[in-house]
Amino acid sequence: MTIFEELESAVQSYARSFPVVFDRAEGAALYDQAGNRYIDFLAGAGTLNYGHNNPACKKALIEYIEADGIAHGLDMHTRAKAEFLSTFNELILKPRELEYVVQFTGPTGTNAVEAALKVARKVTGRHNVIAFTNGFHGVTLGAAAATGNRHHRGCAGLPLTGVTHMPFDGYMGAEIDTTRLLDRMLTDASSGVDKPAAVIVETVQGEGGLNVASTRWLKAIEQLCRKHDMLLIVDDIQAGCGRTGTFFSFEAAGITPDVVTLSKSLSGYGLPFAVTLIKPEYDCWQPGEHNGTFRGNNHAFITATAALKTYWRDSTLCDEVKRKGDFIEKRFREIAQLGGPALFKPKGRGMMRGLGCRDGELAGRIVQRCFSKGLVIETSGNDSQVVKVLCPLTISDADLARGLEIIETSVREVLKSDVSLAS
């Protein structure tokens, strides 16, 4: 029995899919204790957009630690925080003509979502929130209420209230505009839907299966929020920080959320860091009204600042994401042809891509074979039926091509091993 089997809780998940002991990492590669190299198409579930141990972030962090820089400061003012705020404002907010105040929440994405939901309810005085089918917003109670997945909702131990779930774009088929249903139910005083405080939405549903909201649909959601006096919350925790080709995933749609949640790759180094961005007119908090012991991770401020200065001074990274994203899409279209539309469908946007499979059993067999060949990759979707690529945005062309080659080989082997899958 290993120390993990002896002492670690049964709640562990990724360790079950990748049953080795990892020892070190660099760029888009993980190495186990035996020295075996794995290409990482999981990247901390989207936390390592700039790769493992990014050199620019690592250098800045080591220099800061060696200078006895403050590691933990609650929400006190520090040089590290000031530099992050200034850099974020100059490189991200101002160029996009966005005006937000930055709330430092607890250290993970669900904490940012909790703050977003609370501030919307506080601003409007209403309790109900509109969320969408297949949405994932976290597993603390407020965020779990907005999460659609039965697996995550089922362990709450009490009813999850205060949220009404509506169909996401395309949920009822491409021909049905689900915003018309939402508008009708909000307009009808007898629909049974309490007037909401906010709408919370992902522009690309990561854990939900790489479902992409169209620009038209997102614009319609924003218009409904204005029409019905609701705040628009965009959960950009997985799709943000460049994953879809722009820093914020909603930029391409031309919408301006009232509240935005960020985490995952925000620190640039895999360090815990989450923020809730709030339009100034909605920043109604009283001092200390929503807090958290680890909302002042100064090490994360340092690495986040380094990442912003390295990758967001110009369009180079965005251009690379588009180029690589197009390549991933092309390869998935080719791979999908191996089984035809009855088995496979390419999904996603930017470098948030996947291969939709007929069911979770098929996707599971594919990712198992991928791991045996040196590729770390996971599934997502309501039935875990999507083979999902979240590789670092900085991955080399060689590693990207090799990883996709492993997926193709694995698909071929699974199809060959089961005659029932023959198209």
C-alpha positions in Angstrom: 0.0 0.0 0.0 1.3 3.4 -1.0 1.2 6.5 1.3 -1.5 7.8 -1.0 -3.7 4.7 -0.5 -3.0 4.8 3.2 -3.7 8.4 4.0 -5.4 10.2 1.1 -9.1 10.7 0.9 -11.2 8.8 -1.6 -12.2 12.1 -3.1 -9.1 12.2 -5.3 -9.9 12.1 -9.0 -7.0 12.9 -11.4 -4.7 10.5 -9.5 -7.0 7.7 -10.5 -6.6 8.5 -14.2 -2.9 9.0 -14.1 -1.6 6.3 -11.6 2.1 7.3 -11.5 4.1 9.5 -9.1 5.1 12.7 -10.9 8.4 14.3 -9.9 9.1 17.4 -12.0 7.7 19.4 -14.8 8.9 21.9 -17.5 7.0 23.6 -20.2 4.4 21.2 -21.6 6.0 18.2 -20.1 5.6 16.1 -16.9 8.1 13.6 -15.7 7.5 10.7 -13.3 9.9 9.4 -10.7 11.3 6.9 -13.3 12.1 9.7 -15.6 9.4 9.0 -18.2 8.2 12.1 -20.1 4.5 12.9 -20.6 3.1 15.6 -22.8 0.7 17.5 -20.7 -2.7 18.2 -22.4 -4.3 18.8 -19.0 -2.1 21.6 -17.7 -3.7 21.8 -14.3 -7.2 21.8 -15.8 -6.3 25.1 -17.6 -4.2 26.5 -14.8 -0.9 26.4 -16.7 -1.5 28.5 -19.8 2.1 29.5 -19.8 3.4 26.0 -19.1 5.0 24.4 -16.0 7.7 26.4 -14.3 7.5 29.3 -16.8 11.0 30.8 -16.9 9.8 34.5 -16.6 7.5 33.7 -13.7 10.0 31.5 -12.0 12.8 34.1 -12.2 10.6 36.9 -10.8 9.4 34.6 -7.9 12.9 33.4 -6.9 14.2 37.0 -6.8 11.2 38.1 -4.7 11.6 35.2 -2.2 15.4 35.7 -1.9 14.7 39.4 -1.1 12.4 38.3 1.7 9.4 39.7 -0.1 6.0 39.3 1.8 4.4 36.0 1.1 1.1 36.4 3.0 -0.5 39.8 3.7 -4.2 39.3 4.1 -5.5 42.3 2.1 -2.9 44.7 3.3 -1.2 47.0 0.7 2.1 45.5 -0.5 4.5 46.4 -3.3 3.6 43.1 -5.0 -0.1 43.8 -5.0 0.4 47.4 -6.3 2.6 46.1 -9.2 0.0 43.5 -10.1 -2.9 46.0 -10.1 -1.0 48.6 -12.1 0.1 46.1 -14.7 -3.3 44.5 -15.0 -4.9 47.9 -15.4 -2.3 49.1 -18.0 -2.1 45.9 -20.1 -5.5 44.3 -19.8 -8.2 46.8 -18.7 -7.3 50.1 -20.3 -6.5 48.7 -23.8 -10.0 47.1 -23.8 -11.7 50.2 -22.3 -12.9 48.2 -19.4 -13.5 49.7 -16.0 -13.6 47.3 -13.1 -12.5 47.3 -9.5 -10.6 44.2 -8.4 -11.8 42.1 -5.5 -9.2 39.6 -4.2 -11.2 36.6 -3.0 -10.2 33.3 -1.6 -7.6 31.5 -3.6 -9.6 29.4 -6.0 -12.2 29.9 -8.7 -15.2 28.9 -6.7 -14.4 31.6 -4.2 -14.5 34.2 -7.0 -17.9 32.8 -8.1 -19.3 33.0 -4.5 -18.3 36.7 -4.3 -19.9 37.4 -7.7 -23.2 35.8 -6.7 -23.2 37.6 -3.4 -22.5 41.0 -4.7 -25.2 40.6 -7.4 -27.7 39.7 -4.8 -26.6 42.5 -2.5 -26.8 45.1 -5.3 -30.3 44.1 -6.5 -31.8 42.8 -3.3 -33.0 39.7 -5.1 -32.0 36.1 -4.5 -32.6 34.2 -7.8 -29.8 33.7 -10.3 -30.1 32.4 -13.9 -27.5 29.7 -14.7 -27.4 27.3 -17.6 -27.5 23.6 -18.4 -24.0 22.0 -18.4 -22.5 25.0 -16.6 -19.8 24.5 -14.0 -19.0 27.2 -11.5 -17.5 25.4 -8.6 -18.4 23.1 -5.7 -18.9 25.4 -2.7 -22.6 25.7 -1.9 -23.4 28.9 -3.8 -21.3 28.0 -6.8 -22.6 24.4 -6.7 -26.2 25.7 -6.9 -25.2 27.3 -10.2 -23.5 24.2 -11.4 -25.5 21.9 -13.6 -23.7 18.6 -13.1 -25.6 16.1 -11.0 -22.4 14.5 -9.8 -21.2 17.7 -8.2 -24.6 18.8 -7.0 -25.4 15.5 -5.3 -22.9 15.7 -2.5 -24.0 19.0 -1.1 -26.0 17.4 1.6 -28.9 19.9 1.5 -31.1 21.5 -1.2 -29.2 23.9 -3.5 -31.5 26.9 -3.9 -31.5 30.4 -5.3 -30.7 29.4 -8.9 -32.9 28.7 -11.9 -31.3 26.7 -14.7 -32.1 27.5 -18.3 -31.0 25.9 -21.6 -27.6 27.0 -22.9 -27.1 28.0 -26.5 -27.8 24.9 -28.7 -29.1 22.8 -25.9 -32.5 22.4 -27.6 -30.9 22.1 -31.1 -29.4 24.7 -33.4 -32.8 25.8 -34.7 -34.1 26.9 -31.3 -33.2 30.3 -29.8 -33.1 29.6 -26.0 -32.9 33.3 -25.2 -36.5 33.7 -26.4 -37.6 31.1 -23.9 -35.7 32.9 -21.1 -37.1 36.3 -22.1 -40.7 34.8 -22.2 -40.3 33.3 -18.7 -38.8 36.5 -17.2 -41.6 38.5 -18.8 -44.5 36.2 -17.7 -45.4 36.9 -14.0 -46.9 33.3 -13.9 -43.8 31.5 -15.2 -42.7 30.5 -11.7 -39.3 32.1 -12.2 -38.5 34.7 -9.5 -37.0 37.9 -10.9 -33.3 37.3 -11.0 -30.4 39.3 -9.5 -28.1 38.1 -12.2 -27.3 35.7 -15.1 -24.0 33.7 -14.8 -22.6 32.2 -17.9 -19.5 30.7 -19.5 -18.8 31.7 -23.1 -17.3 28.2 -23.6 -18.4 25.5 -21.1 -15.2 23.8 -20.1 -16.3 21.1 -17.7 -19.7 21.0 -19.4 -18.2 19.6 -22.7 -16.7 22.5 -24.6 -20.1 23.9 -25.7 -19.5 27.2 -27.4 -22.0 30.1 -27.1 -22.4 32.0 -30.3 -21.8 35.8 -30.5 -25.5 36.3 -31.3 -26.6 34.3 -28.3 -24.2 36.1 -25.9 -25.3 39.5 -27.2 -28.9 38.5 -26.7 -28.1 37.4 -23.1 -26.5 40.8 -22.4 -29.6 42.6 -23.9 -31.9 40.5 -21.6 -29.9 41.5 -18.6 -30.3 45.2 -19.5 -34.0 44.7 -20.3 -34.8 42.9 -17.0 -32.4 44.8 -14.7 -30.1 41.8 -14.0 -26.4 41.8 -13.6 -24.4 39.9 -16.2 -21.7 37.7 -14.7 -19.2 36.0 -17.0 -17.3 33.1 -15.4 -14.0 33.3 -17.2 -12.1 31.0 -14.9 -11.2 28.3 -17.5 -11.9 30.2 -20.7 -10.0 33.3 -19.7 -6.4 34.4 -19.6 -5.9 33.8 -23.4 -7.3 30.3 -23.7 -9.8 31.2 -26.5 -7.5 33.7 -28.3 -8.2 36.9 -26.3 -7.4 37.6 -22.7 -11.2 37.6 -21.8 -13.2 35.0 -23.7 -16.1 37.5 -24.1 -14.1 40.0 -26.1 -15.0 38.5 -29.5 -18.7 38.8 -28.7 -18.4 42.6 -28.0 -20.2 42.4 -24.7 -19.3 44.0 -21.4 -20.2 42.0 -18.3 -21.0 43.7 -15.0 -19.0 41.1 -13.1 -16.2 38.8 -14.3 -14.6 35.9 -12.4 -10.9 34.9 -13.0 -8.7 32.3 -11.5 -6.8 29.3 -12.9 -4.0 30.8 -15.2 -4.2 34.2 -13.7 -1.2 33.7 -11.5 0.8 32.4 -14.5 2.5 29.8 -12.4 -0.1 27.5 -11.0 -0.2 29.4 -7.7 -3.7 29.9 -6.0 -5.1 33.2 -7.2 -8.7 34.3 -7.9 -10.3 37.7 -8.4 -13.8 39.0 -9.0 -13.9 42.1 -11.3 -16.8 44.4 -10.5 -18.1 47.5 -12.3 -17.4 50.4 -9.9 -21.1 51.3 -9.5 -21.8 47.8 -8.1 -18.9 47.6 -5.6 -21.3 47.8 -2.7 -19.3 45.8 -0.1 -18.8 47.0 3.4 -15.2 46.5 4.7 -14.5 42.9 5.5 -18.0 41.8 4.5 -16.6 39.1 2.2 -13.1 38.0 3.0 -10.7 35.1 3.1 -7.4 34.4 4.9 -5.5 33.7 1.7 -6.8 36.6 -0.5 -3.3 38.2 -0.3 -1.1 35.6 -2.0 1.8 37.9 -2.8 3.8 35.2 -4.6 0.9 34.9 -7.0 0.9 38.7 -7.5 4.6 38.5 -8.5 4.2 35.7 -11.0 0.9 37.1 -12.4 2.7 40.4 -13.1 5.6 38.7 -14.8 3.2 36.7 -17.0 1.3 39.8 -18.0 4.5 41.7 -18.8 5.9 38.8 -20.8 2.8 37.8 -22.8 0.3 40.7 -23.0 2.3 43.7 -24.2 1.4 42.8 -27.8 -0.7 40.4 -29.8 2.0 37.7 -30.2 0.4 35.2 -27.8 -3.0 35.8 -29.2 -1.7 35.2 -32.7 -0.1 31.9 -31.6 -3.3 30.8 -29.9 -5.2 31.3 -33.1 -2.6 29.5 -35.2 -2.4 26.6 -32.8 -6.1 26.5 -32.2 -6.7 26.3 -36.0 -4.2 23.4 -36.2 -5.9 21.5 -33.3 -9.3 22.0 -35.0 -8.0 20.7 -38.3 -6.5 17.6 -36.7 -9.7 16.9 -34.8 -11.7 17.2 -38.0 -9.3 14.6 -39.5 -9.5 12.3 -36.5 -13.3 12.6 -36.4 -13.5 11.2 -39.9 -12.0 7.9 -38.7 -15.4 7.1 -37.0 -17.7 9.5 -38.7 -20.4 11.8 -37.2 -22.1 9.0 -35.4 -19.0 8.6 -33.2 -17.1 11.9 -33.2 -17.6 15.6 -33.4 -14.9 18.4 -33.0 -15.8 21.0 -30.3 -14.5 24.1 -28.8 -12.8 27.4 -29.6 -9.2 28.7 -29.6 -7.0 26.4 -27.7 -9.9 25.1 -25.7 -10.7 22.2 -28.0 -12.0 18.6 -27.8 -13.2 15.6 -29.6 -16.8 14.8 -28.7 -17.4 11.1 -28.6 -20.6 9.0 -28.8 -20.4 8.3 -25.1 -18.2 8.5 -22.0 -17.1 4.9 -22.3 -15.6 5.5 -25.7 -13.9 8.7 -24.6 -12.6 7.0 -21.5 -11.0 4.2 -23.5 -9.3 6.8 -25.7 -7.7 8.8 -22.9 -6.6 5.6 -21.2 -4.7 4.6 -24.3 -3.3 8.1 -24.6 -1.8 8.0 -21.1 -0.2 4.6 -21.8 1.5 6.3 -24.8 2.8 9.3 -22.8 0.0 11.9 -23.0 -1.9 13.3 -20.0 -5.4 14.3 -21.1 -8.8 14.3 -19.5 -12.5 14.1 -20.5 -15.3 16.5 -19.8 -19.0 16.8 -20.5 -22.2 15.6 -18.9 -21.2 12.0 -19.6 -17.4 12.6 -19.7 -17.8 12.0 -23.4 -15.4 14.8 -24.7 -11.7 14.2 -25.0 -10.5 17.7 -24.0 -7.3 19.5 -24.9 -6.1 22.2 -22.5 -2.4 22.1 -23.3 -0.3 25.2 -22.4 -0.7 28.0 -24.8 3.1 28.1 -25.1 3.5 24.5 -26.1 6.0 23.8 -28.9 4.7 22.9 -32.3 6.5 19.5 -32.0 4.8 18.6 -28.7 1.4 19.8 -29.9 1.7 17.7 -33.1 3.0 14.7 -31.2 0.2 14.9 -28.6 -2.5 15.0 -31.4 -0.7 12.1 -33.1 -1.1 10.1 -29.9 -4.8 10.9 -29.8 -5.2 9.8 -33.4 -3.3 6.6 -32.8 -5.3 5.9 -29.7 -8.6 6.5 -31.6 -7.5 4.1 -34.4 -6.6 1.4 -31.8 -9.9 1.7 -30.0 -11.8 1.5 -33.2 -9.8 -1.5 -34.4 -10.3 -3.3 -31.1 -14.1 -3.0 -31.2 -15.9 -4.0 -34.3 -19.1 -2.5 -33.0 -17.5 0.9 -33.5 -16.9 0.4 -37.2 -18.6 3.1 -39.2 
